[in-house]
Amino acid sequence: MSVSIGLQAEFSTTAAYAGKGLKLRMDHGTQYTADDFLKQIAFWGIDQSLAFVAEPQTNGVTERFNRTLKEQAIHARLFCNLKEVRQAVTEFRNRYNRHWRLEKLGFMSPLEARQAYALQKAA
């Protein structure tokens, strides 16, 4: 999923600083180090969180999510067009964020963890 689609889905905007306070975990691949990409995430107020070189475990959470996404929404399915792929990814993202209980989040869903964090931060 592109960053702009994620911002639109979560915050209903892709305006300047729409992602202020967010960090984007990324490796050192050319798609993430390209000037245009870096300028775009800076426009949105998103900070980089670079994985360490030659230490793949630092990007392990992202790699595991990507694997789960592919297994649950993409593999063993036939799609007729890009719209169907996007729909499958969107449905998985919504299910994952609302219903998947993750050990690293104290067996809360990502949405529940974000809500708990927001309440804790507000207190």
C-alpha positions as CSV (number, residue, x, y, z in Angstrom):
1,M,0.0,0.0,0.0
2,S,1.3,3.4,-0.8
3,V,1.9,6.0,1.9
4,S,-0.7,8.3,0.4
5,I,-3.4,5.6,0.5
6,G,-2.6,4.9,4.1
7,L,-2.8,8.6,5.1
8,Q,-6.0,9.0,3.2
9,A,-7.5,5.9,4.9
10,E,-6.4,6.7,8.4
11,F,-6.6,10.5,8.5
12,S,-8.8,11.4,5.5
13,T,-6.2,13.7,4.0
14,T,-2.9,13.8,2.2
15,A,-2.3,17.5,2.9
16,A,0.9,18.9,4.2
17,Y,1.9,17.4,7.6
18,A,-0.9,14.9,7.5
19,G,1.5,12.3,8.9
20,K,3.2,14.6,11.5
21,G,4.5,12.4,14.3
22,L,4.6,9.2,12.3
23,K,7.7,7.3,11.5
24,L,8.1,5.1,8.4
25,R,10.3,2.1,8.9
26,M,12.3,1.4,5.8
27,D,15.4,-0.3,4.5
28,H,18.0,1.3,2.4
29,G,16.4,0.3,-0.9
30,T,16.5,2.8,-3.8
31,Q,12.7,3.3,-3.7
32,Y,13.1,4.6,-0.1
33,T,16.2,6.7,-0.6
34,A,15.1,8.4,-3.9
35,D,14.9,12.2,-3.6
36,D,11.3,12.4,-4.7
37,F,10.2,9.9,-2.1
38,L,12.1,11.6,0.7
39,K,10.7,15.0,-0.3
40,Q,7.2,13.6,-0.3
41,I,7.3,12.0,3.1
42,A,8.9,15.3,4.5
43,F,5.9,17.2,3.0
44,W,3.6,14.9,4.9
45,G,5.7,15.4,8.1
46,I,6.7,11.7,8.3
47,D,10.1,10.9,9.7
48,Q,12.3,8.1,8.4
49,S,13.2,5.1,10.6
50,L,16.0,3.3,8.7
51,A,16.7,-0.3,9.4
52,F,20.4,-1.0,10.2
53,V,22.4,-2.3,7.3
54,A,23.2,-6.0,7.4
55,E,20.9,-6.5,10.4
56,P,17.6,-7.7,8.9
57,Q,16.0,-8.3,12.3
58,T,15.7,-4.5,12.7
59,N,13.1,-4.6,10.0
60,G,11.6,-7.9,11.1
61,V,8.2,-6.5,12.1
62,T,7.7,-5.0,8.7
63,E,8.9,-8.0,6.9
64,R,6.6,-10.3,8.9
65,F,3.6,-8.0,8.2
66,N,4.4,-8.1,4.5
67,R,4.5,-11.9,4.6
68,T,1.2,-12.1,6.4
69,L,-0.4,-9.6,4.0
70,K,0.7,-11.7,1.0
71,E,-0.4,-15.0,2.6
72,Q,-3.8,-13.7,3.7
73,A,-4.8,-11.4,0.8
74,I,-2.7,-12.1,-2.3
75,H,-1.3,-15.7,-2.6
76,A,-3.6,-18.4,-4.1
77,R,-6.0,-15.8,-5.5
78,L,-6.6,-14.7,-9.0
79,F,-7.4,-11.1,-9.6
80,C,-8.9,-9.6,-12.8
81,N,-7.5,-6.1,-12.3
82,L,-5.6,-3.8,-10.0
83,K,-8.9,-2.6,-8.4
84,E,-9.5,-6.1,-7.1
85,V,-6.0,-6.3,-5.6
86,R,-6.4,-3.0,-3.9
87,Q,-9.8,-4.1,-2.5
88,A,-8.3,-7.3,-1.1
89,V,-5.4,-5.4,0.5
90,T,-7.8,-2.8,2.0
91,E,-10.1,-5.5,3.4
92,F,-7.1,-7.3,4.9
93,R,-5.7,-4.0,6.4
94,N,-9.1,-3.3,8.0
95,R,-9.4,-6.8,9.4
96,Y,-5.8,-6.8,10.6
97,N,-6.1,-3.4,12.3
98,R,-9.4,-4.1,14.0
99,H,-9.3,-7.8,14.8
100,W,-5.8,-9.3,14.8
101,R,-4.5,-9.8,18.3
102,L,-0.7,-9.4,18.4
103,E,1.5,-10.6,21.2
104,K,3.9,-7.7,20.9
105,L,0.9,-5.4,21.6
106,G,-0.2,-7.3,24.7
107,F,-2.7,-9.3,22.7
108,M,-4.6,-6.2,21.6
109,S,-5.4,-5.3,18.0
110,P,-3.4,-2.5,16.4
111,L,-6.5,-0.2,16.7
112,E,-6.9,-1.0,20.4
113,A,-3.2,-0.4,21.0
114,R,-3.4,3.0,19.2
115,Q,-6.5,3.9,21.3
116,A,-4.8,2.8,24.5
117,Y,-1.7,4.8,23.6
118,A,-3.7,7.9,22.8
119,L,-5.6,7.7,26.2
120,Q,-2.3,7.2,28.1
121,K,-0.7,10.1,26.3
122,A,-3.7,12.3,27.0
123,A,-3.7,11.5,30.8
